[in-house]
Amino acid sequence: QLPYGEYAIAVYHDVNENGELDTNLLGIPKEAYGFSNNERGRFGPASWEDAHFKVDDNQYSIEIKIK
C-alpha cells in the first residue's frame, strides 16, 4: 500500500535481464516500456504532468500497457 499522494510510474520489460532498458544507436528503446496513464513521451520519457496520478483511497490499482 502506498501512502496518499501523487505518483508517476515507469516500467520496462527487461527481456535480456541485464537491468537496463536497451536502446539502439539513436536512443530508441529496443525493449517494451510504459508509463502511468499510458502516456508516451515524444523524444524521451513521458512528463510528470502527463504521467502522474493521485492515490487518495485505500484500494487503488493502475494498469499500464507496455509497448
C-alpha angles and dihedrals in degrees: 000000000000124000115249111277145090122303142173124200131206121187136175137184107242096206096177094039095232094134093245139093101245118220136186125244091281093052094253111144116253092193128065117266141170145183134216115277084029089268122164124209118229101220100359137353124341113273123253089243091058100037105040124103136178126248107204103146136063092240114053132149134174132195120211122192113214119206 
